[in-house]
Amino acid sequence: MKKRTKKGLDFVIDKLTNSIENIITGDSFTTNIIHLTKADLTTVAKKNGWVFDWKYELRQGIAVCKAMVGGRYSSTGWSLC
């Protein structure tokens, strides 16, 4: 099995909300939380700039969710759930 290296995260969670919020304007967007599927993995791949290994988390049996605003993925809306 490939040895995993630990990486630090380069973002700050400024507050928890029930929806995605634009911190500059204060606008809040209706947000739907949906479980990630194997078909979604192509959008969250390393080649697309993602550092976190979502595929690994799914293989471990951990539930991963995506946040969707107006039927579109949020670029930051992926989390363990």
mmCIF file of the N, C-alpha and C atoms, coordinates in Angstrom:
data_MODEL
# 
_entry.id   MODEL 
# 
loop_
_atom_site.group_PDB 
_atom_site.id 
_atom_site.type_symbol 
_atom_site.label_atom_id 
_atom_site.label_alt_id 
_atom_site.label_comp_id 
_atom_site.label_asym_id 
_atom_site.label_entity_id 
_atom_site.label_seq_id 
_atom_site.pdbx_PDB_ins_code 
_atom_site.Cartn_x 
_atom_site.Cartn_y 
_atom_site.Cartn_z 
_atom_site.occupancy 
_atom_site.B_iso_or_equiv 
_atom_site.pdbx_formal_charge 
_atom_site.auth_seq_id 
_atom_site.auth_comp_id 
_atom_site.auth_asym_id 
_atom_site.auth_atom_id 
_atom_site.pdbx_PDB_model_num 
ATOM 1   N N  . MET A 1 1  ? 0.838   -1.175 0.000   1.00 0.00 ? 1  MET A N  1 
ATOM 2   C CA . MET A 1 1  ? 0.000   0.000  0.000   1.00 0.00 ? 1  MET A CA 1 
ATOM 3   C C  . MET A 1 1  ? 0.887   1.243  0.000   1.00 0.00 ? 1  MET A C  1 
ATOM 4   N N  . LYS A 1 2  ? 0.522   2.207  -0.811  1.00 0.00 ? 2  LYS A N  1 
ATOM 5   C CA . LYS A 1 2  ? 1.276   3.450  -0.926  1.00 0.00 ? 2  LYS A CA 1 
ATOM 6   C C  . LYS A 1 2  ? 1.202   4.235  0.389   1.00 0.00 ? 2  LYS A C  1 
ATOM 7   N N  . LYS A 1 3  ? 2.360   4.709  0.850   1.00 0.00 ? 3  LYS A N  1 
ATOM 8   C CA . LYS A 1 3  ? 2.387   5.492  2.084   1.00 0.00 ? 3  LYS A CA 1 
ATOM 9   C C  . LYS A 1 3  ? 1.861   6.900  1.810   1.00 0.00 ? 3  LYS A C  1 
ATOM 10  N N  . ARG A 1 4  ? 0.946   7.355  2.644   1.00 0.00 ? 4  ARG A N  1 
ATOM 11  C CA . ARG A 1 4  ? 0.338   8.672  2.485   1.00 0.00 ? 4  ARG A CA 1 
ATOM 12  C C  . ARG A 1 4  ? 1.122   9.708  3.269   1.00 0.00 ? 4  ARG A C  1 
ATOM 13  N N  . THR A 1 5  ? 1.306   10.859 2.681   1.00 0.00 ? 5  THR A N  1 
ATOM 14  C CA . THR A 1 5  ? 1.960   11.952 3.388   1.00 0.00 ? 5  THR A CA 1 
ATOM 15  C C  . THR A 1 5  ? 0.895   12.920 3.878   1.00 0.00 ? 5  THR A C  1 
ATOM 16  N N  . LYS A 1 6  ? 1.127   13.492 5.039   1.00 0.00 ? 6  LYS A N  1 
ATOM 17  C CA . LYS A 1 6  ? 0.173   14.460 5.584   1.00 0.00 ? 6  LYS A CA 1 
ATOM 18  C C  . LYS A 1 6  ? 0.493   15.840 5.036   1.00 0.00 ? 6  LYS A C  1 
ATOM 19  N N  . LYS A 1 7  ? -0.542  16.558 4.643   1.00 0.00 ? 7  LYS A N  1 
ATOM 20  C CA . LYS A 1 7  ? -0.389  17.912 4.122   1.00 0.00 ? 7  LYS A CA 1 
ATOM 21  C C  . LYS A 1 7  ? -1.243  18.845 4.969   1.00 0.00 ? 7  LYS A C  1 
ATOM 22  N N  . GLY A 1 8  ? -0.741  20.028 5.197   1.00 0.00 ? 8  GLY A N  1 
ATOM 23  C CA . GLY A 1 8  ? -1.525  21.029 5.910   1.00 0.00 ? 8  GLY A CA 1 
ATOM 24  C C  . GLY A 1 8  ? -2.535  21.670 4.976   1.00 0.00 ? 8  GLY A C  1 
ATOM 25  N N  . LEU A 1 9  ? -3.546  22.260 5.529   1.00 0.00 ? 9  LEU A N  1 
ATOM 26  C CA . LEU A 1 9  ? -4.561  22.942 4.739   1.00 0.00 ? 9  LEU A CA 1 
ATOM 27  C C  . LEU A 1 9  ? -4.255  24.430 4.711   1.00 0.00 ? 9  LEU A C  1 
ATOM 28  N N  . ASP A 1 10 ? -4.524  25.083 3.592   1.00 0.00 ? 10 ASP A N  1 
ATOM 29  C CA . ASP A 1 10 ? -4.180  26.489 3.448   1.00 0.00 ? 10 ASP A CA 1 
ATOM 30  C C  . ASP A 1 10 ? -5.410  27.396 3.386   1.00 0.00 ? 10 ASP A C  1 
ATOM 31  N N  . PHE A 1 11 ? -6.395  27.117 4.213   1.00 0.00 ? 11 PHE A N  1 
ATOM 32  C CA . PHE A 1 11 ? -7.573  27.970 4.261   1.00 0.00 ? 11 PHE A CA 1 
ATOM 33  C C  . PHE A 1 11 ? -8.037  28.107 5.704   1.00 0.00 ? 11 PHE A C  1 
ATOM 34  N N  . VAL A 1 12 ? -8.858  29.114 5.924   1.00 0.00 ? 12 VAL A N  1 
ATOM 35  C CA . VAL A 1 12 ? -9.393  29.374 7.253   1.00 0.00 ? 12 VAL A CA 1 
ATOM 36  C C  . VAL A 1 12 ? -10.918 29.311 7.172   1.00 0.00 ? 12 VAL A C  1 
ATOM 37  N N  . ILE A 1 13 ? -11.522 28.608 8.099   1.00 0.00 ? 13 ILE A N  1 
ATOM 38  C CA . ILE A 1 13 ? -12.985 28.597 8.189   1.00 0.00 ? 13 ILE A CA 1 
ATOM 39  C C  . ILE A 1 13 ? -13.351 29.786 9.066   1.00 0.00 ? 13 ILE A C  1 
ATOM 40  N N  . ASP A 1 14 ? -13.957 30.808 8.453   1.00 0.00 ? 14 ASP A N  1 
ATOM 41  C CA . ASP A 1 14 ? -14.252 32.021 9.195   1.00 0.00 ? 14 ASP A CA 1 
ATOM 42  C C  . ASP A 1 14 ? -15.539 31.943 10.003  1.00 0.00 ? 14 ASP A C  1 
ATOM 43  N N  . LYS A 1 15 ? -16.502 31.169 9.534   1.00 0.00 ? 15 LYS A N  1 
ATOM 44  C CA . LYS A 1 15 ? -17.718 30.917 10.310  1.00 0.00 ? 15 LYS A CA 1 
ATOM 45  C C  . LYS A 1 15 ? -18.504 29.792 9.647   1.00 0.00 ? 15 LYS A C  1 
ATOM 46  N N  . LEU A 1 16 ? -19.371 29.158 10.414  1.00 0.00 ? 16 LEU A N  1 
ATOM 47  C CA . LEU A 1 16 ? -20.222 28.089 9.889   1.00 0.00 ? 16 LEU A CA 1 
ATOM 48  C C  . LEU A 1 16 ? -21.602 28.654 9.614   1.00 0.00 ? 16 LEU A C  1 
ATOM 49  N N  . THR A 1 17 ? -22.130 28.349 8.450   1.00 0.00 ? 17 THR A N  1 
ATOM 50  C CA . THR A 1 17 ? -23.451 28.830 8.067   1.00 0.00 ? 17 THR A CA 1 
ATOM 51  C C  . THR A 1 17 ? -24.268 27.672 7.505   1.00 0.00 ? 17 THR A C  1 
ATOM 52  N N  . ASN A 1 18 ? -25.549 27.901 7.296   1.00 0.00 ? 18 ASN A N  1 
ATOM 53  C CA . ASN A 1 18 ? -26.430 26.886 6.706   1.00 0.00 ? 18 ASN A CA 1 
ATOM 54  C C  . ASN A 1 18 ? -26.424 26.945 5.184   1.00 0.00 ? 18 ASN A C  1 
ATOM 55  N N  . SER A 1 19 ? -25.683 27.880 4.614   1.00 0.00 ? 19 SER A N  1 
ATOM 56  C CA . SER A 1 19 ? -25.631 28.032 3.166   1.00 0.00 ? 19 SER A CA 1 
ATOM 57  C C  . SER A 1 19 ? -24.282 28.624 2.781   1.00 0.00 ? 19 SER A C  1 
ATOM 58  N N  . ILE A 1 20 ? -24.013 28.638 1.484   1.00 0.00 ? 20 ILE A N  1 
ATOM 59  C CA . ILE A 1 20 ? -22.788 29.274 1.013   1.00 0.00 ? 20 ILE A CA 1 
ATOM 60  C C  . ILE A 1 20 ? -23.011 30.773 1.036   1.00 0.00 ? 20 ILE A C  1 
ATOM 61  N N  . GLU A 1 21 ? -22.042 31.467 1.566   1.00 0.00 ? 21 GLU A N  1 
ATOM 62  C CA . GLU A 1 21 ? -22.160 32.914 1.749   1.00 0.00 ? 21 GLU A CA 1 
ATOM 63  C C  . GLU A 1 21 ? -20.958 33.620 1.143   1.00 0.00 ? 21 GLU A C  1 
ATOM 64  N N  . ASN A 1 22 ? -21.224 34.702 0.422   1.00 0.00 ? 22 ASN A N  1 
ATOM 65  C CA . ASN A 1 22 ? -20.160 35.535 -0.119  1.00 0.00 ? 22 ASN A CA 1 
ATOM 66  C C  . ASN A 1 22 ? -19.701 36.454 1.008   1.00 0.00 ? 22 ASN A C  1 
ATOM 67  N N  . ILE A 1 23 ? -18.460 36.291 1.465   1.00 0.00 ? 23 ILE A N  1 
ATOM 68  C CA . ILE A 1 23 ? -18.013 37.070 2.625   1.00 0.00 ? 23 ILE A CA 1 
ATOM 69  C C  . ILE A 1 23 ? -17.798 38.540 2.293   1.00 0.00 ? 23 ILE A C  1 
ATOM 70  N N  . ILE A 1 24 ? -17.639 38.876 1.022   1.00 0.00 ? 24 ILE A N  1 
ATOM 71  C CA . ILE A 1 24 ? -17.449 40.279 0.637   1.00 0.00 ? 24 ILE A CA 1 
ATOM 72  C C  . ILE A 1 24 ? -18.773 41.033 0.627   1.00 0.00 ? 24 ILE A C  1 
ATOM 73  N N  . THR A 1 25 ? -19.804 40.427 0.001   1.00 0.00 ? 25 THR A N  1 
ATOM 74  C CA . THR A 1 25 ? -21.093 41.116 -0.133  1.00 0.00 ? 25 THR A CA 1 
ATOM 75  C C  . THR A 1 25 ? -22.088 40.742 0.946   1.00 0.00 ? 25 THR A C  1 
ATOM 76  N N  . GLY A 1 26 ? -21.869 39.595 1.608   1.00 0.00 ? 26 GLY A N  1 
ATOM 77  C CA . GLY A 1 26 ? -22.820 39.121 2.600   1.00 0.00 ? 26 GLY A CA 1 
ATOM 78  C C  . GLY A 1 26 ? -23.982 38.354 2.000   1.00 0.00 ? 26 GLY A C  1 
ATOM 79  N N  . ASP A 1 27 ? -24.008 38.230 0.664   1.00 0.00 ? 27 ASP A N  1 
ATOM 80  C CA . ASP A 1 27 ? -25.077 37.477 0.000   1.00 0.00 ? 27 ASP A CA 1 
ATOM 81  C C  . ASP A 1 27 ? -25.023 36.013 0.421   1.00 0.00 ? 27 ASP A C  1 
ATOM 82  N N  . SER A 1 28 ? -26.203 35.447 0.645   1.00 0.00 ? 28 SER A N  1 
ATOM 83  C CA . SER A 1 28 ? -26.322 34.047 1.030   1.00 0.00 ? 28 SER A CA 1 
ATOM 84  C C  . SER A 1 28 ? -27.075 33.322 -0.076  1.00 0.00 ? 28 SER A C  1 
ATOM 85  N N  . PHE A 1 29 ? -26.611 32.125 -0.430  1.00 0.00 ? 29 PHE A N  1 
ATOM 86  C CA . PHE A 1 29 ? -27.187 31.380 -1.536  1.00 0.00 ? 29 PHE A CA 1 
ATOM 87  C C  . PHE A 1 29 ? -27.795 30.072 -1.045  1.00 0.00 ? 29 PHE A C  1 
ATOM 88  N N  . THR A 1 30 ? -29.008 29.779 -1.507  1.00 0.00 ? 30 THR A N  1 
ATOM 89  C CA . THR A 1 30 ? -29.646 28.517 -1.156  1.00 0.00 ? 30 THR A CA 1 
ATOM 90  C C  . THR A 1 30 ? -28.715 27.381 -1.573  1.00 0.00 ? 30 THR A C  1 
ATOM 91  N N  . THR A 1 31 ? -28.431 26.497 -0.629  1.00 0.00 ? 31 THR A N  1 
ATOM 92  C CA . THR A 1 31 ? -27.428 25.466 -0.842  1.00 0.00 ? 31 THR A CA 1 
ATOM 93  C C  . THR A 1 31 ? -28.017 24.088 -0.559  1.00 0.00 ? 31 THR A C  1 
ATOM 94  N N  . ASN A 1 32 ? -27.833 23.159 -1.483  1.00 0.00 ? 32 ASN A N  1 
ATOM 95  C CA . ASN A 1 32 ? -28.260 21.777 -1.294  1.00 0.00 ? 32 ASN A CA 1 
ATOM 96  C C  . ASN A 1 32 ? -27.029 20.927 -1.030  1.00 0.00 ? 32 ASN A C  1 
ATOM 97  N N  . ILE A 1 33 ? -27.091 20.077 -0.024  1.00 0.00 ? 33 ILE A N  1 
ATOM 98  C CA . ILE A 1 33 ? -26.001 19.173 0.326   1.00 0.00 ? 33 ILE A CA 1 
ATOM 99  C C  . ILE A 1 33 ? -26.385 17.775 -0.146  1.00 0.00 ? 33 ILE A C  1 
ATOM 100 N N  . ILE A 1 34 ? -25.544 17.187 -1.006  1.00 0.00 ? 34 ILE A N  1 
ATOM 101 C CA . ILE A 1 34 ? -25.829 15.895 -1.625  1.00 0.00 ? 34 ILE A CA 1 
ATOM 102 C C  . ILE A 1 34 ? -24.596 15.008 -1.484  1.00 0.00 ? 34 ILE A C  1 
ATOM 103 N N  . HIS A 1 35 ? -24.813 13.718 -1.258  1.00 0.00 ? 35 HIS A N  1 
ATOM 104 C CA . HIS A 1 35 ? -23.688 12.792 -1.141  1.00 0.00 ? 35 HIS A CA 1 
ATOM 105 C C  . HIS A 1 35 ? -22.933 12.674 -2.459  1.00 0.00 ? 35 HIS A C  1 
ATOM 106 N N  . LEU A 1 36 ? -21.619 12.682 -2.371  1.00 0.00 ? 36 LEU A N  1 
ATOM 107 C CA . LEU A 1 36 ? -20.740 12.506 -3.518  1.00 0.00 ? 36 LEU A CA 1 
ATOM 108 C C  . LEU A 1 36 ? -20.859 11.069 -4.035  1.00 0.00 ? 36 LEU A C  1 
ATOM 109 N N  . THR A 1 37 ? -20.849 10.912 -5.350  1.00 0.00 ? 37 THR A N  1 
ATOM 110 C CA . THR A 1 37 ? -20.890 9.580  -5.955  1.00 0.00 ? 37 THR A CA 1 
ATOM 111 C C  . THR A 1 37 ? -19.567 9.311  -6.673  1.00 0.00 ? 37 THR A C  1 
ATOM 112 N N  . LYS A 1 38 ? -19.331 8.072  -7.049  1.00 0.00 ? 38 LYS A N  1 
ATOM 113 C CA . LYS A 1 38 ? -18.118 7.734  -7.792  1.00 0.00 ? 38 LYS A CA 1 
ATOM 114 C C  . LYS A 1 38 ? -18.047 8.511  -9.105  1.00 0.00 ? 38 LYS A C  1 
ATOM 115 N N  . ALA A 1 39 ? -19.194 8.776  -9.706  1.00 0.00 ? 39 ALA A N  1 
ATOM 116 C CA . ALA A 1 39 ? -19.214 9.529  -10.960 1.00 0.00 ? 39 ALA A CA 1 
ATOM 117 C C  . ALA A 1 39 ? -18.712 10.961 -10.768 1.00 0.00 ? 39 ALA A C  1 
ATOM 118 N N  . ASP A 1 40 ? -18.855 11.508 -9.575  1.00 0.00 ? 40 ASP A N  1 
ATOM 119 C CA . ASP A 1 40 ? -18.393 12.873 -9.285  1.00 0.00 ? 40 ASP A CA 1 
ATOM 120 C C  . ASP A 1 40 ? -16.874 12.974 -9.174  1.00 0.00 ? 40 ASP A C  1 
ATOM 121 N N  . LEU A 1 41 ? -16.204 11.852 -8.990  1.00 0.00 ? 41 LEU A N  1 
ATOM 122 C CA . LEU A 1 41 ? -14.765 11.880 -8.709  1.00 0.00 ? 41 LEU A CA 1 
ATOM 123 C C  . LEU A 1 41 ? -13.935 12.502 -9.826  1.00 0.00 ? 41 LEU A C  1 
ATOM 124 N N  . THR A 1 42 ? -14.422 12.484 -11.053 1.00 0.00 ? 42 THR A N  1 
ATOM 125 C CA . THR A 1 42 ? -13.647 13.092 -12.142 1.00 0.00 ? 42 THR A CA 1 
ATOM 126 C C  . THR A 1 42 ? -13.556 14.605 -11.983 1.00 0.00 ? 42 THR A C  1 
ATOM 127 N N  . THR A 1 43 ? -14.522 15.222 -11.312 1.00 0.00 ? 43 THR A N  1 
ATOM 128 C CA . THR A 1 43 ? -14.504 16.680 -11.140 1.00 0.00 ? 43 THR A CA 1 
ATOM 129 C C  . THR A 1 43 ? -13.620 17.118 -9.975  1.00 0.00 ? 43 THR A C  1 
ATOM 130 N N  . VAL A 1 44 ? -13.301 16.223 -9.074  1.00 0.00 ? 44 VAL A N  1 
ATOM 131 C CA . VAL A 1 44 ? -12.497 16.599 -7.904  1.00 0.00 ? 44 VAL A CA 1 
ATOM 132 C C  . VAL A 1 44 ? -11.141 15.886 -7.921  1.00 0.00 ? 44 VAL A C  1 
ATOM 133 N N  . ALA A 1 45 ? -10.576 15.748 -9.100  1.00 0.00 ? 45 ALA A N  1 
ATOM 134 C CA . ALA A 1 45 ? -9.297  15.059 -9.264  1.00 0.00 ? 45 ALA A CA 1 
ATOM 135 C C  . ALA A 1 45 ? -8.126  16.019 -9.103  1.00 0.00 ? 45 ALA A C  1 
ATOM 136 N N  . LYS A 1 46 ? -6.966  15.456 -8.817  1.00 0.00 ? 46 LYS A N  1 
ATOM 137 C CA . LYS A 1 46 ? -5.736  16.239 -8.669  1.00 0.00 ? 46 LYS A CA 1 
ATOM 138 C C  . LYS A 1 46 ? -5.464  17.074 -9.921  1.00 0.00 ? 46 LYS A C  1 
ATOM 139 N N  . LYS A 1 47 ? -5.761  16.508 -11.100 1.00 0.00 ? 47 LYS A N  1 
ATOM 140 C CA . LYS A 1 47 ? -5.512  17.226 -12.361 1.00 0.00 ? 47 LYS A CA 1 
ATOM 141 C C  . LYS A 1 47 ? -6.359  18.496 -12.479 1.00 0.00 ? 47 LYS A C  1 
ATOM 142 N N  . ASN A 1 48 ? -7.437  18.581 -11.690 1.00 0.00 ? 48 ASN A N  1 
ATOM 143 C CA . ASN A 1 48 ? -8.292  19.768 -11.688 1.00 0.00 ? 48 ASN A CA 1 
ATOM 144 C C  . ASN A 1 48 ? -7.945  20.725 -10.560 1.00 0.00 ? 48 ASN A C  1 
ATOM 145 N N  . GLY A 1 49 ? -6.803  20.480 -9.911  1.00 0.00 ? 49 GLY A N  1 
ATOM 146 C CA . GLY A 1 49 ? -6.342  21.400 -8.886  1.00 0.00 ? 49 GLY A CA 1 
ATOM 147 C C  . GLY A 1 49 ? -6.685  21.033 -7.453  1.00 0.00 ? 49 GLY A C  1 
ATOM 148 N N  . TRP A 1 50 ? -7.339  19.908 -7.250  1.00 0.00 ? 50 TRP A N  1 
ATOM 149 C CA . TRP A 1 50 ? -7.696  19.503 -5.901  1.00 0.00 ? 50 TRP A CA 1 
ATOM 150 C C  . TRP A 1 50 ? -6.502  18.871 -5.205  1.00 0.00 ? 50 TRP A C  1 
ATOM 151 N N  . VAL A 1 51 ? -6.280  19.220 -3.941  1.00 0.00 ? 51 VAL A N  1 
ATOM 152 C CA . VAL A 1 51 ? -5.187  18.662 -3.162  1.00 0.00 ? 51 VAL A CA 1 
ATOM 153 C C  . VAL A 1 51 ? -5.689  17.502 -2.310  1.00 0.00 ? 51 VAL A C  1 
ATOM 154 N N  . PHE A 1 52 ? -6.908  17.600 -1.834  1.00 0.00 ? 52 PHE A N  1 
ATOM 155 C CA . PHE A 1 52 ? -7.494  16.581 -0.980  1.00 0.00 ? 52 PHE A CA 1 
ATOM 156 C C  . PHE A 1 52 ? -7.865  15.352 -1.800  1.00 0.00 ? 52 PHE A C  1 
ATOM 157 N N  . ASP A 1 53 ? -7.646  14.181 -1.272  1.00 0.00 ? 53 ASP A N  1 
ATOM 158 C CA . ASP A 1 53 ? -7.911  12.929 -1.985  1.00 0.00 ? 53 ASP A CA 1 
ATOM 159 C C  . ASP A 1 53 ? -9.293  12.400 -1.617  1.00 0.00 ? 53 ASP A C  1 
ATOM 160 N N  . TRP A 1 54 ? -10.318 12.878 -2.324  1.00 0.00 ? 54 TRP A N  1 
ATOM 161 C CA . TRP A 1 54 ? -11.702 12.471 -2.032  1.00 0.00 ? 54 TRP A CA 1 
ATOM 162 C C  . TRP A 1 54 ? -11.916 10.995 -2.329  1.00 0.00 ? 54 TRP A C  1 
ATOM 163 N N  . LYS A 1 55 ? -11.253 10.475 -3.347  1.00 0.00 ? 55 LYS A N  1 
ATOM 164 C CA . LYS A 1 55 ? -11.393 9.058  -3.701  1.00 0.00 ? 55 LYS A CA 1 
ATOM 165 C C  . LYS A 1 55 ? -10.937 8.174  -2.532  1.00 0.00 ? 55 LYS A C  1 
ATOM 166 N N  . TYR A 1 56 ? -9.843  8.561  -1.899  1.00 0.00 ? 56 TYR A N  1 
ATOM 167 C CA . TYR A 1 56 ? -9.340  7.815  -0.740  1.00 0.00 ? 56 TYR A CA 1 
ATOM 168 C C  . TYR A 1 56 ? -10.390 7.798  0.376   1.00 0.00 ? 56 TYR A C  1 
ATOM 169 N N  . GLU A 1 57 ? -10.999 8.944  0.640   1.00 0.00 ? 57 GLU A N  1 
ATOM 170 C CA . GLU A 1 57 ? -12.011 9.022  1.699   1.00 0.00 ? 57 GLU A CA 1 
ATOM 171 C C  . GLU A 1 57 ? -13.193 8.110  1.396   1.00 0.00 ? 57 GLU A C  1 
ATOM 172 N N  . LEU A 1 58 ? -13.654 8.087  0.143   1.00 0.00 ? 58 LEU A N  1 
ATOM 173 C CA . LEU A 1 58 ? -14.761 7.202  -0.234  1.00 0.00 ? 58 LEU A CA 1 
ATOM 174 C C  . LEU A 1 58 ? -14.378 5.734  -0.048  1.00 0.00 ? 58 LEU A C  1 
ATOM 175 N N  . ARG A 1 59 ? -13.138 5.383  -0.415  1.00 0.00 ? 59 ARG A N  1 
ATOM 176 C CA . ARG A 1 59 ? -12.690 3.991  -0.250  1.00 0.00 ? 59 ARG A CA 1 
ATOM 177 C C  . ARG A 1 59 ? -12.646 3.593  1.217   1.00 0.00 ? 59 ARG A C  1 
ATOM 178 N N  . GLN A 1 60 ? -12.440 4.548  2.115   1.00 0.00 ? 60 GLN A N  1 
ATOM 179 C CA . GLN A 1 60 ? -12.402 4.271  3.545   1.00 0.00 ? 60 GLN A CA 1 
ATOM 180 C C  . GLN A 1 60 ? -13.814 4.149  4.135   1.00 0.00 ? 60 GLN A C  1 
ATOM 181 N N  . GLY A 1 61 ? -14.825 4.378  3.298   1.00 0.00 ? 61 GLY A N  1 
ATOM 182 C CA . GLY A 1 61 ? -16.207 4.286  3.762   1.00 0.00 ? 61 GLY A CA 1 
ATOM 183 C C  . GLY A 1 61 ? -16.702 5.557  4.431   1.00 0.00 ? 61 GLY A C  1 
ATOM 184 N N  . ILE A 1 62 ? -15.967 6.653  4.250   1.00 0.00 ? 62 ILE A N  1 
ATOM 185 C CA . ILE A 1 62 ? -16.355 7.930  4.842   1.00 0.00 ? 62 ILE A CA 1 
ATOM 186 C C  . ILE A 1 62 ? -17.310 8.639  3.885   1.00 0.00 ? 62 ILE A C  1 
ATOM 187 N N  . ALA A 1 63 ? -18.393 9.158  4.414   1.00 0.00 ? 63 ALA A N  1 
ATOM 188 C CA . ALA A 1 63 ? -19.358 9.871  3.582   1.00 0.00 ? 63 ALA A CA 1 
ATOM 189 C C  . ALA A 1 63 ? -18.768 11.222 3.188   1.00 0.00 ? 63 ALA A C  1 
ATOM 190 N N  . VAL A 1 64 ? -18.834 11.534 1.903   1.00 0.00 ? 64 VAL A N  1 
ATOM 191 C CA . VAL A 1 64 ? -18.359 12.812 1.380   1.00 0.00 ? 64 VAL A CA 1 
ATOM 192 C C  . VAL A 1 64 ? -19.550 13.494 0.731   1.00 0.00 ? 64 VAL A C  1 
ATOM 193 N N  . CYS A 1 65 ? -19.715 14.786 0.999   1.00 0.00 ? 65 CYS A N  1 
ATOM 194 C CA . CYS A 1 65 ? -20.852 15.527 0.455   1.00 0.00 ? 65 CYS A CA 1 
ATOM 195 C C  . CYS A 1 65 ? -20.384 16.661 -0.440  1.00 0.00 ? 65 CYS A C  1 
ATOM 196 N N  . LYS A 1 66 ? -21.257 17.081 -1.322  1.00 0.00 ? 66 LYS A N  1 
ATOM 197 C CA . LYS A 1 66 ? -20.993 18.230 -2.182  1.00 0.00 ? 66 LYS A CA 1 
ATOM 198 C C  . LYS A 1 66 ? -22.076 19.277 -1.923  1.00 0.00 ? 66 LYS A C  1 
ATOM 199 N N  . ALA A 1 67 ? -21.671 20.521 -1.975  1.00 0.00 ? 67 ALA A N  1 
ATOM 200 C CA . ALA A 1 67 ? -22.621 21.619 -1.822  1.00 0.00 ? 67 ALA A CA 1 
ATOM 201 C C  . ALA A 1 67 ? -22.960 22.122 -3.223  1.00 0.00 ? 67 ALA A C  1 
ATOM 202 N N  . MET A 1 68 ? -24.241 22.278 -3.486  1.00 0.00 ? 68 MET A N  1 
ATOM 203 C CA . MET A 1 68 ? -24.664 22.737 -4.802  1.00 0.00 ? 68 MET A CA 1 
ATOM 204 C C  . MET A 1 68 ? -25.504 23.998 -4.651  1.00 0.00 ? 68 MET A C  1 
ATOM 205 N N  . VAL A 1 69 ? -25.182 24.982 -5.486  1.00 0.00 ? 69 VAL A N  1 
ATOM 206 C CA . VAL A 1 69 ? -25.913 26.240 -5.514  1.00 0.00 ? 69 VAL A CA 1 
ATOM 207 C C  . VAL A 1 69 ? -26.537 26.361 -6.892  1.00 0.00 ? 69 VAL A C  1 
ATOM 208 N N  . GLY A 1 70 ? -27.852 26.396 -6.966  1.00 0.00 ? 70 GLY A N  1 
ATOM 209 C CA . GLY A 1 70 ? -28.531 26.528 -8.245  1.00 0.00 ? 70 GLY A CA 1 
ATOM 210 C C  . GLY A 1 70 ? -28.198 25.423 -9.233  1.00 0.00 ? 70 GLY A C  1 
ATOM 211 N N  . GLY A 1 71 ? -27.969 24.183 -8.748  1.00 0.00 ? 71 GLY A N  1 
ATOM 212 C CA . GLY A 1 71 ? -27.675 23.066 -9.628  1.00 0.00 ? 71 GLY A CA 1 
ATOM 213 C C  . GLY A 1 71 ? -26.226 22.969 -10.046 1.00 0.00 ? 71 GLY A C  1 
ATOM 214 N N  . ARG A 1 72 ? -25.382 23.868 -9.527  1.00 0.00 ? 72 ARG A N  1 
ATOM 215 C CA . ARG A 1 72 ? -23.956 23.846 -9.865  1.00 0.00 ? 72 ARG A CA 1 
ATOM 216 C C  . ARG A 1 72 ? -23.145 23.578 -8.614  1.00 0.00 ? 72 ARG A C  1 
ATOM 217 N N  . TYR A 1 73 ? -22.009 22.906 -8.805  1.00 0.00 ? 73 TYR A N  1 
ATOM 218 C CA . TYR A 1 73 ? -21.110 22.663 -7.688  1.00 0.00 ? 73 TYR A CA 1 
ATOM 219 C C  . TYR A 1 73 ? -20.471 23.961 -7.245  1.00 0.00 ? 73 TYR A C  1 
ATOM 220 N N  . SER A 1 74 ? -20.310 24.109 -5.973  1.00 0.00 ? 74 SER A N  1 
ATOM 221 C CA . SER A 1 74 ? -19.505 25.205 -5.447  1.00 0.00 ? 74 SER A CA 1 
ATOM 222 C C  . SER A 1 74 ? -18.054 24.763 -5.509  1.00 0.00 ? 74 SER A C  1 
ATOM 223 N N  . SER A 1 75 ? -17.148 25.647 -5.880  1.00 0.00 ? 75 SER A N  1 
ATOM 224 C CA . SER A 1 75 ? -15.742 25.264 -5.982  1.00 0.00 ? 75 SER A CA 1 
ATOM 225 C C  . SER A 1 75 ? -15.151 24.892 -4.619  1.00 0.00 ? 75 SER A C  1 
ATOM 226 N N  . THR A 1 76 ? -15.763 25.345 -3.547  1.00 0.00 ? 76 THR A N  1 
ATOM 227 C CA . THR A 1 76 ? -15.253 25.017 -2.214  1.00 0.00 ? 76 THR A CA 1 
ATOM 228 C C  . THR A 1 76 ? -16.218 24.128 -1.448  1.00 0.00 ? 76 THR A C  1 
ATOM 229 N N  . GLY A 1 77 ? -17.288 23.699 -2.083  1.00 0.00 ? 77 GLY A N  1 
ATOM 230 C CA . GLY A 1 77 ? -18.338 23.008 -1.357  1.00 0.00 ? 77 GLY A CA 1 
ATOM 231 C C  . GLY A 1 77 ? -18.246 21.508 -1.313  1.00 0.00 ? 77 GLY A C  1 
ATOM 232 N N  . TRP A 1 78 ? -17.126 20.976 -0.899  1.00 0.00 ? 78 TRP A N  1 
ATOM 233 C CA . TRP A 1 78 ? -16.988 19.543 -0.709  1.00 0.00 ? 78 TRP A CA 1 
ATOM 234 C C  . TRP A 1 78 ? -16.549 19.318 0.713   1.00 0.00 ? 78 TRP A C  1 
ATOM 235 N N  . SER A 1 79 ? -17.118 18.353 1.384   1.00 0.00 ? 79 SER A N  1 
ATOM 236 C CA . SER A 1 79 ? -16.705 18.113 2.756   1.00 0.00 ? 79 SER A CA 1 
ATOM 237 C C  . SER A 1 79 ? -17.018 16.689 3.166   1.00 0.00 ? 79 SER A C  1 
ATOM 238 N N  . LEU A 1 80 ? -16.417 16.304 4.272   1.00 0.00 ? 80 LEU A N  1 
ATOM 239 C CA . LEU A 1 80 ? -16.761 15.036 4.873   1.00 0.00 ? 80 LEU A CA 1 
ATOM 240 C C  . LEU A 1 80 ? -18.063 15.256 5.624   1.00 0.00 ? 80 LEU A C  1 
ATOM 241 N N  . CYS A 1 81 ? -18.992 14.311 5.526   1.00 0.00 ? 81 CYS A N  1 
ATOM 242 C CA . CYS A 1 81 ? -20.261 14.517 6.225   1.00 0.00 ? 81 CYS A CA 1 
ATOM 243 C C  . CYS A 1 81 ? -20.684 13.270 6.958   1.00 0.00 ? 81 CYS A C  1 
# 
